[in-house]
Amino acid sequence: MYRYVINRLLWMIVIVLLAAVVVFTLMYMIPGDPAKLMLGLEASEEVLAQKAHQLGTDQPYIVQLGNYLWSVITLNFGNSWKYSVPVMQELGARLKHTIIIGGVGMLLNVFIGTVLGIFAATHEGKWQDSLTMVIAMVFISAPGFWVALMAIIVFSSYLGILPATFILCDWRSYVLPTICGALGGIAINARQSRSAMLEVIRADFVTTARAKGQREGIVVRRHMLPNALMPIITGVGGGLAMIVAGSAVMENVFSVPGVGQYLLDGVNQRDRPVVCGCVVFFAGFTSIAILLTDLAYAFLDPRIKAQYTRRKKAK
């Protein structure tokens, strides 16, 4: 098993480096002189040349790419061209807001989505099932930014109980972006949980458990749910990856100073160190989330763990 983990970690390094190459190349190909964007069109050629030399943009592509890959390996993404602040320092300062919103949202996603899916599956064909699936379909179909704007209108403008924009040192600022960001994931997880439960609800071991007189709650918890966890874990893994990578929309709507908003600001200002640093950070975070999901598969399903063991013996 440990060889599998080491192998995946090595592949994760390769994926992060490939992501760095792709995003750097795309930013390099964007038209426009970074020095002119920073100093303005009125700057003299001599000043522009000095600034380009300072930024390193006057060097050939392959040299710039090599320097950037080395900075990725050493976890030093340089300074923001716009604000002259180290990218890693700014990412560390903003990450806590993103983690709070995304982490709490994922917990809501897992708990509420799974409960709704189980509730719908155990009432298959009844009005409870239909109502749950209709609500889930509405939140899956509704764009996240539209849901966020409607929440601002209702809870901020009309009721006045929650702030419309992020305010430091006010826990209420996390409520709307957390709930709005979690609604889509709750709906998706509810549908996945329902489908997974319906696959095992008529299995022989479930029928046997009911025939022995066990209560329905025990049948669901001890027999149905453990055998339906694999698709649910898949959704949880995707939600874990989206904690950071999917934060841009909600952070932009609610003006949250998080990692997603930092990336959007970097794109709008063509701030190459910021964009490249954020994308590489997203790639690494997503790779870790996928690795944790695969390990959860092996922990929950002995058959998958046995495959890893057989591979080790074969070697």
C-alpha positions as CSV (number, residue, x, y, z in Angstrom):
1,M,0.0,0.0,0.0
2,Y,2.8,2.4,0.9
3,R,4.3,1.9,-2.6
4,Y,1.0,3.0,-4.1
5,V,1.0,6.1,-2.0
6,I,4.6,6.9,-3.0
7,N,3.8,6.3,-6.6
8,R,0.8,8.7,-6.5
9,L,2.9,11.3,-4.7
10,L,5.5,11.2,-7.5
11,W,2.8,11.5,-10.1
12,M,1.3,14.4,-8.2
13,I,4.6,16.2,-8.5
14,V,4.6,15.6,-12.3
15,I,1.0,16.9,-12.6
16,V,1.8,20.0,-10.7
17,L,4.9,20.7,-12.9
18,L,2.8,20.1,-16.0
19,A,0.2,22.5,-14.8
20,A,2.9,25.1,-14.1
21,V,4.2,24.7,-17.7
22,V,0.8,25.0,-19.2
23,V,-0.3,28.1,-17.2
24,F,3.0,29.8,-17.6
25,T,2.9,29.2,-21.4
26,L,-0.6,30.6,-21.7
27,M,0.3,33.7,-19.6
28,Y,3.5,34.2,-21.7
29,M,1.4,34.1,-25.0
30,I,-1.0,36.8,-23.8
31,P,-0.5,39.9,-25.9
32,G,0.9,43.0,-24.2
33,D,4.0,44.1,-22.5
34,P,3.9,43.6,-18.7
35,A,6.2,46.6,-18.2
36,K,3.8,48.9,-20.0
37,L,0.9,47.5,-18.1
38,M,2.6,48.3,-14.9
39,L,4.2,51.7,-15.8
40,G,1.7,53.0,-18.3
41,L,2.0,54.0,-21.9
42,E,3.7,57.3,-21.1
43,A,6.8,55.6,-19.7
44,S,10.0,56.0,-21.7
45,E,11.7,53.1,-23.5
46,E,14.6,53.2,-21.1
47,V,12.4,52.9,-18.1
48,L,10.4,50.1,-19.7
49,A,13.6,48.2,-20.6
50,Q,14.8,48.5,-16.9
51,K,11.4,47.3,-15.7
52,A,11.4,44.3,-18.1
53,H,14.9,43.4,-17.0
54,Q,13.8,43.6,-13.4
55,L,10.8,41.3,-14.1
56,G,12.9,39.0,-16.3
57,T,10.5,39.3,-19.2
58,D,13.2,40.4,-21.5
59,Q,14.7,36.9,-21.4
60,P,13.9,34.0,-23.9
61,Y,10.8,31.9,-23.2
62,I,12.8,28.8,-22.2
63,V,14.9,30.7,-19.7
64,Q,11.8,32.3,-18.1
65,L,10.1,28.9,-18.0
66,G,13.2,27.3,-16.4
67,N,13.3,30.0,-13.8
68,Y,9.6,29.6,-13.0
69,L,9.8,25.8,-12.7
70,W,12.7,26.3,-10.2
71,S,10.6,28.7,-8.2
72,V,7.7,26.1,-8.2
73,I,10.1,23.5,-6.9
74,T,11.4,25.8,-4.2
75,L,7.8,27.0,-3.4
76,N,8.8,30.6,-4.2
77,F,6.4,32.1,-6.7
78,G,8.0,35.5,-6.6
79,N,6.3,38.8,-6.0
80,S,3.1,40.1,-7.4
81,W,3.8,42.5,-10.3
82,K,0.9,44.7,-9.2
83,Y,1.4,45.0,-5.4
84,S,5.0,43.8,-5.0
85,V,3.9,41.4,-2.3
86,P,5.2,37.8,-2.2
87,V,2.6,35.5,-3.7
88,M,3.1,32.8,-1.1
89,Q,2.6,35.3,1.7
90,E,-0.6,36.5,0.2
91,L,-1.9,33.0,-0.5
92,G,-1.2,32.1,3.2
93,A,-3.1,35.2,4.4
94,R,-6.1,34.5,2.1
95,L,-6.3,30.7,2.4
96,K,-7.9,30.8,5.8
97,H,-11.0,32.5,4.5
98,T,-11.3,30.1,1.6
99,I,-10.8,27.0,3.8
100,I,-13.4,28.2,6.3
101,I,-16.0,28.8,3.6
102,G,-15.2,25.7,1.6
103,G,-14.6,23.4,4.5
104,V,-17.8,24.2,6.3
105,G,-19.6,24.1,2.9
106,M,-18.2,20.6,2.3
107,L,-19.4,19.4,5.7
108,L,-22.9,20.7,4.9
109,N,-22.6,19.1,1.5
110,V,-21.7,15.6,2.9
111,F,-24.1,15.6,5.9
112,I,-27.2,17.2,4.4
113,G,-26.8,15.8,0.9
114,T,-26.3,12.2,2.2
115,V,-29.3,12.5,4.6
116,L,-31.5,13.8,1.8
117,G,-30.4,11.1,-0.5
118,I,-31.1,8.4,2.1
119,F,-34.5,10.0,2.9
120,A,-35.5,10.0,-0.8
121,A,-34.3,6.5,-1.4
122,T,-36.2,5.1,1.6
123,H,-39.4,6.8,0.3
124,E,-38.9,5.8,-3.3
125,G,-41.9,6.7,-5.5
126,K,-43.6,8.8,-2.8
127,W,-44.1,12.5,-2.6
128,Q,-41.1,12.8,-0.3
129,D,-38.9,11.4,-2.9
130,S,-40.3,13.6,-5.7
131,L,-40.1,16.7,-3.6
132,T,-36.5,16.0,-2.6
133,M,-35.4,15.4,-6.2
134,V,-37.2,18.5,-7.5
135,I,-35.4,20.7,-4.9
136,A,-32.1,19.0,-5.8
137,M,-32.7,19.6,-9.6
138,V,-33.5,23.3,-9.0
139,F,-30.3,23.9,-7.1
140,I,-28.2,21.9,-9.6
141,S,-29.7,23.9,-12.5
142,A,-29.5,27.4,-10.8
143,P,-26.2,29.2,-11.5
144,G,-24.2,29.8,-8.3
145,F,-23.8,33.5,-8.8
146,W,-27.6,33.9,-9.3
147,V,-28.3,32.0,-6.1
148,A,-25.8,34.3,-4.3
149,L,-27.4,37.4,-5.6
150,M,-30.9,36.3,-4.6
151,A,-29.6,35.5,-1.1
152,I,-28.1,39.0,-0.9
153,I,-31.4,40.5,-1.9
154,V,-33.4,38.5,0.6
155,F,-31.2,38.3,3.6
156,S,-29.2,41.5,3.3
157,S,-31.4,44.1,1.5
158,Y,-34.8,42.9,2.5
159,L,-34.4,41.3,6.0
160,G,-31.1,43.0,6.9
161,I,-29.9,40.1,9.1
162,L,-26.7,39.2,7.2
163,P,-24.0,41.4,5.5
164,A,-23.9,41.5,1.7
165,T,-20.1,41.8,1.6
166,F,-17.3,40.4,3.6
167,I,-16.5,42.1,6.9
168,L,-13.4,41.1,8.9
169,C,-13.9,39.9,12.4
170,D,-17.6,39.3,11.8
171,W,-18.6,35.6,11.7
172,R,-21.9,36.5,9.9
173,S,-19.8,37.3,6.8
174,Y,-19.2,33.6,6.3
175,V,-22.8,32.5,6.5
176,L,-24.1,33.5,3.0
177,P,-21.1,32.5,0.9
178,T,-20.8,29.2,2.8
179,I,-24.5,28.3,2.3
180,C,-24.7,29.5,-1.2
181,G,-21.5,27.7,-2.2
182,A,-22.8,24.5,-0.6
183,L,-26.3,24.3,-2.1
184,G,-25.1,23.0,-5.5
185,G,-23.0,20.3,-3.8
186,I,-25.8,19.3,-1.5
187,A,-28.1,18.8,-4.5
188,I,-25.5,16.7,-6.4
189,N,-24.6,14.6,-3.3
190,A,-28.3,14.0,-2.6
191,R,-28.9,12.6,-6.1
192,Q,-25.7,10.5,-5.9
193,S,-26.7,9.2,-2.4
194,R,-30.2,8.3,-3.6
195,S,-28.9,6.4,-6.6
196,A,-26.3,4.5,-4.5
197,M,-28.9,3.6,-1.9
198,L,-31.4,2.4,-4.5
199,E,-28.7,0.0,-5.9
200,V,-28.5,-1.8,-2.5
201,I,-32.0,-1.3,-1.2
202,R,-33.3,-4.5,-2.8
203,A,-30.2,-6.6,-2.2
204,D,-30.5,-10.0,-0.6
205,F,-28.6,-9.0,2.6
206,V,-31.0,-6.1,3.1
207,T,-34.0,-8.4,2.6
208,T,-32.5,-10.9,5.1
209,A,-31.9,-8.2,7.7
210,R,-35.5,-7.0,7.4
211,A,-36.7,-10.6,7.6
212,K,-34.8,-11.0,10.9
213,G,-36.9,-8.2,12.3
214,Q,-34.3,-5.5,12.5
215,R,-35.6,-2.0,12.6
216,E,-35.5,0.1,9.5
217,G,-33.0,2.6,10.9
218,I,-30.6,-0.2,11.8
219,V,-31.0,-1.7,8.3
220,V,-30.2,1.6,6.7
221,R,-27.2,2.4,9.0
222,R,-25.5,-1.0,9.3
223,H,-26.4,-2.7,6.0
224,M,-27.4,-0.3,3.3
225,L,-25.2,2.8,3.9
226,P,-21.8,1.0,4.2
227,N,-22.4,-0.7,0.9
228,A,-23.5,2.6,-0.8
229,L,-20.5,4.7,0.4
230,M,-18.3,4.4,-2.7
231,P,-20.3,6.7,-5.0
232,I,-20.8,9.1,-2.0
233,I,-17.1,9.1,-1.4
234,T,-16.6,10.1,-5.0
235,G,-18.8,13.1,-4.5
236,V,-17.0,14.0,-1.3
237,G,-13.6,13.8,-3.1
238,G,-14.9,16.2,-5.7
239,G,-16.2,18.5,-3.0
240,L,-12.8,18.4,-1.2
241,A,-11.1,19.5,-4.5
242,M,-13.6,22.3,-5.0
243,I,-12.9,23.8,-1.6
244,V,-10.2,25.9,-3.1
245,A,-10.6,25.4,-6.9
246,G,-14.3,26.3,-6.9
247,S,-14.1,29.3,-4.6
248,A,-13.8,32.1,-7.2
249,V,-17.5,32.7,-7.9
250,M,-18.7,33.1,-4.3
251,E,-15.6,35.1,-3.2
252,N,-16.2,37.4,-6.1
253,V,-19.9,38.0,-5.4
254,F,-19.4,38.5,-1.6
255,S,-16.0,40.3,-1.9
256,V,-14.3,37.7,0.2
257,P,-10.5,38.2,0.3
258,G,-9.8,34.6,-0.5
259,V,-7.7,32.6,-2.9
260,G,-10.3,32.5,-5.7
261,Q,-10.7,36.3,-5.6
262,Y,-6.9,36.6,-5.6
263,L,-6.8,34.6,-8.8
264,L,-9.5,36.6,-10.5
265,D,-7.7,39.9,-9.6
266,G,-4.5,38.4,-11.0
267,V,-6.2,37.5,-14.3
268,N,-7.9,40.9,-14.7
269,Q,-4.5,42.7,-14.1
270,R,-2.4,40.1,-16.0
271,D,-0.3,39.6,-13.0
272,R,1.6,36.5,-14.1
273,P,3.2,35.5,-10.7
274,V,-0.3,35.6,-9.1
275,V,-2.1,33.6,-11.8
276,C,0.7,31.0,-12.1
277,G,1.0,30.7,-8.3
278,C,-2.7,30.2,-7.8
279,V,-3.1,27.7,-10.6
280,V,-0.2,25.6,-9.3
281,F,-1.6,25.8,-5.8
282,F,-5.0,24.6,-7.1
283,A,-3.4,21.7,-9.0
284,G,-1.5,20.6,-5.9
285,F,-4.5,20.9,-3.7
286,T,-6.7,19.0,-6.1
287,S,-4.1,16.2,-6.5
288,I,-4.0,15.7,-2.8
289,A,-7.8,15.6,-2.6
290,I,-7.9,12.9,-5.3
291,L,-5.2,10.9,-3.5
292,L,-7.2,11.1,-0.2
293,T,-10.3,9.9,-2.1
294,D,-8.4,6.9,-3.5
295,L,-7.1,6.0,-0.1
296,A,-10.7,6.2,1.3
297,Y,-11.7,3.7,-1.4
298,A,-9.1,1.3,-0.2
299,F,-10.1,1.8,3.4
300,L,-13.8,1.2,2.8
301,D,-13.6,-1.5,0.2
302,P,-11.3,-4.5,1.1
303,R,-11.3,-5.6,-2.5
304,I,-9.5,-2.5,-3.7
305,K,-7.0,-2.9,-0.9
306,A,-6.4,-6.5,-1.9
307,Q,-5.6,-5.3,-5.5
308,Y,-2.8,-3.1,-4.1
309,T,-1.5,-6.1,-2.0
310,R,-1.5,-8.4,-5.1
311,R,0.4,-5.9,-7.1
312,K,3.0,-5.7,-4.3
313,K,3.4,-9.5,-4.2
314,A,3.6,-9.7,-8.0
315,K,6.5,-7.4,-7.9
